[in-house]
Amino acid sequence: MLEARIPSGPIEQQWDKCRSEMKLVNPANRRKHSIIVVGAGLAGAAAAATLGQQGYHVHCFSYHDTPRRAHSIAAQGGINAAKNYRNDGDSIVRLFHDTVKGGDFRAREANVYRLAQISVNIIDQCVAQGVPFAREYGGLLDTRSFGGVQVQRTFYARGQTGQQLLLGAYQALEEQVASGTVTMHIRSELLDVVIVNGRARGIVTRDLVTGHIDCHAADVVVLATGGYSNVFYLSTNAKASNCTAIWRAHRRGALCGNPCFTQIHPTCIPLSSEHQSKLTLMSESLRNDGRVWVPKKKGETRAAKDIPENERDYYLESRYPSFGNLVPRDVASRNAKEVCDEGRGVGPHGQGVYLDFAEAIHRLGLETVREKYGNLFDIYQRITGEDAYTVPMRIYPAPHYTMGGLWVDYHLMSTIPGLFVGGEANFSDHGANRLGASALMQGLADGYFILPYTVPDYLASTALDPVDVSHAAFTATKAEVKERIEALVAVKGKRSPDSFHRELGKMMWDHCGMARSDAGLRKALARIPELREEFWHNLRIVGGDDELNQTLEKANRISDFLELAELMCRDALDRTESCGGHFRVESHTPEGEAQRDDAHFSYTAAWEWQGSGQAPALHKEPLTFEYVPLSQRSYK
Ligand SMILES: Cc1cc2nc3c(=O)[nH]c(=O)nc-3n(C[C@H](O)[C@H](O)[C@H](O)COP(=O)(O)OP(=O)(O)OC[C@H]3O[C@@H](n4cnc5c(N)ncnc54)[C@H](O)[C@@H]3O)c2cc1C
C-alpha cells in the first residue's frame, strides 16, 4: 500500500532523474485540465500560481477572506537555504545532514535531500519577486542562525518573513487571477473530498457567508491546508487553523503519517490566565543573541536584575556547550520544562524561563538589537506590558507546528490517487522534530518547485474519465456533508464548542504534549471517546446552518479534532521510543535525552481509517539511512 516512489540512483541525482523522466502536458492541452488547490497560504498560493502560469485551469479555495490572511503570514524568523553566502562551511549536503539529524532520523532521506537542493532556488525566486529580505550594509542578503545548526543560513525580513514571502506568493497568484487561469473561492471551506473510481475528483465546500453547500469537480485535488497544532486549543497557530481538510481526506482513505509528531516551540510568551485562548510566539531568531537562564535557587523571589551572575543557571550553555542557546527546539523545550518542574521557573506561575538581552545590548548596542528584533520586542511589550530592553523576556514552550500530516510519496501524492498534499498539511520532511526556518522552505519547495512537476506528470500519465458534479459520488458526498452539519445544529445541548475544545486541548497538552507516558496516553485514550460522545449529545450552537455562523464553523472543526486527537494518542502510545518532539518518559538516556529505538521504530507510521469507533490499521514505511549514518543525536 505504501509505495514511496523514491527514484533509484545516487541521492544527489534522484530529483533530476525523476524530473527528466516525468511526462509533460502539451501547452495547448493544459487549458483542458482543471486543478483544485485548497489553501492559499505559502504552499497553496505558490502551487496555484505556478500551475496557473503553466496554463491549467486552477480553482483555489480558502476559508479566509483573502489569501493574505493565511496563517503563513505569522511566520517571523526566517527561511533556510544552503546558499553559503557567508562562506561559513554551508552546503546542500550540510543542510541535508542537519535536517535528517534535527528530525531525529525519522524522515525520508530522498525527500530531505531534494528539499536542501531546492532551497537555493527558493531564495532566487523570492528575490526575483521582490521579497525584501534583510540586506547587509553593502547590499548583500543577510543571514542569521537558527537552532540545531552551526552555520548562518537563515534568510529573513525582520520578524515578518512569512508576511513578506506570502505577499510575494499572493502577487504571483493575483497575476494569474487577473489573467484568468486561477479562480479564487474565498470564505469557502472544504468539508469533504469526492472520490470517483478510486481517484480524487473534487471537493464539497460550505460557503461561510451563506451556508450553501457546493460541489466542485476537477481532474486533480491539491491540499495545502496547514497544520493541526490547535488540537491543543492553546497554540501559536492562528485561531482558525484546523485539521478538517486533512481529516476528511483521511476518512476517505488518505493515510495519516506520524500524527503524534508535534513540535512544542521553546520561545513563546507564557500563559498568563486560564481564560486565555491564544499563545504568542517569540521567534527562535531571538536565541541568536538572547541568553536563556533561570535562578539556581528553587522558589527564587528576587527580580531578575537582583540575581547576581553566580546565582544564575545558563543551563543550555552549560549543558550543550557546542550549540548553547541554539540547540534544536525539542531539546530547548524539554530543558525548560525540566528546570520549571524542579521549581526554578520564573514569572507568576513559575512556568517560564528568562531570555535575556542584557549582554547582547552591551556588546552590540541598543540600536543594533532594536534593528534586528524591534518588532518582536514591541509584540512582547504589548502583550506583557514589560520592556524587554530593560528586563529579560519570559518564555515557555507552546504547541507550534505539526510534523505529522497526510502521508505522501516522493511525488507528494497521498494514498488516494489524484490527491496531492503540500506544506504543513503533509507528513513532511522534518521527521520527529522540525528545525527552525525549515517550514517556509518546505512549503515553498512543495508549492513552487515540486507540485508543478508532479501534478502535470499525473495528468499526463493518467486516463481520466470526464466527470462533473452531476456524478452520483458528488450527490452522495454532498448529502453526507449536509447531514453532519444539520446534526451539529440539531444537538441543542448546553456546552459551547469552546468548552469542549478547551477540555480536549488540556488533555492533549497533559498527556500527548512535551512528555508522554504509557499511563497518561491510556488515560487520554479512555477519556477522548467519552468527550466525543458528550459533544454529540450536549453541544450548543446558537444560530442556524444557512447563514454566517462562526460557532457552527468552530464546532464542525472541533468534531474533527476530537477524532484526530485519538489517533495522535494511539500513535504516541504505539511508538514506545522517544524521538525528537515525541518524548516517551520511559525511554531516555542516562543523561535524560530522548532515547530512540532504531531496531523497532525506524519507520513512518501511516494510519488507515477503518470507520467511526473502529481501531485504525497501522502501515509502516521503513526508513533507511544510507547517507546520514544513524547516530544518537548530540548537541553537547
Ligand atoms: C507564529 C508562527 C511563526 C512561524 N515562524 C516560522 C518561521 O520563521 N520560519 C519557518 O520556516 N516557519 C515558521 N512557522 C511555520 C510556518 O509558518 C508554517 O508551517 C507555514 O506557514 C504553513 O504554510 P501552509 O501553506 O502549509 O499553511 P497555512 O499558511 O496555514 O495556509 C493554510 C491555507 O489553507 C486554507 N484552508 C485550511 N483548511 C481549509 C479548508 N478546510 N477549506 C478551505 N481552505 C482551507 C486556509 O484558508 C489557508 O489559506 C511559524 C509558525 C507560527 C505559528
The ligand as an ORCA input file, in Angstrom:
! r2SCAN-3c Opt
* xyz 0 1
  C       3.793     32.147     14.946
  C       4.498     31.279     13.953
  C       5.720     31.659     13.426
  C       6.383     30.863     12.495
  N       7.596     31.260     12.013
  C       8.231     30.485     11.108
  C       9.487     30.875     10.577
  O      10.045     31.916     10.928
  N      10.077     30.065      9.660
  C       9.505     28.898      9.235
  O      10.083     28.216      8.398
  N       8.290     28.527      9.707
  C       7.645     29.282     10.617
  N       6.433     28.876     11.108
  C       5.753     27.729     10.486
  C       5.128     28.161      9.153
  O       4.618     29.461      9.273
  C       4.006     27.259      8.692
  O       4.373     25.918      8.807
  C       3.659     27.529      7.230
  O       3.443     28.896      7.019
  C       2.439     26.737      6.801
  O       2.114     27.116      5.485
  P       0.988     26.335      4.677
  O       0.893     26.990      3.346
  O       1.281     24.882      4.709
  O      -0.350     26.542      5.527
  P      -1.140     27.878      6.006
  O      -0.351     29.115      5.864
  O      -1.679     27.537      7.355
  O      -2.331     28.009      4.985
  C      -3.430     27.151      5.033
  C      -4.406     27.601      3.971
  O      -5.396     26.610      3.834
  C      -6.684     27.178      3.914
  N      -7.543     26.130      4.492
  C      -7.280     25.315      5.545
  N      -8.278     24.440      5.718
  C      -9.188     24.700      4.746
  C     -10.436     24.151      4.410
  N     -10.963     23.117      5.081
  N     -11.107     24.696      3.374
  C     -10.605     25.751      2.671
  N      -9.420     26.307      2.955
  C      -8.719     25.784      3.979
  C      -6.535     28.423      4.742
  O      -7.551     29.347      4.438
  C      -5.149     28.900      4.277
  O      -5.293     29.631      3.081
  C       5.789     29.658     12.063
  C       4.566     29.257     12.599
  C       3.943     30.042     13.558
  C       2.699     29.536     14.190
*
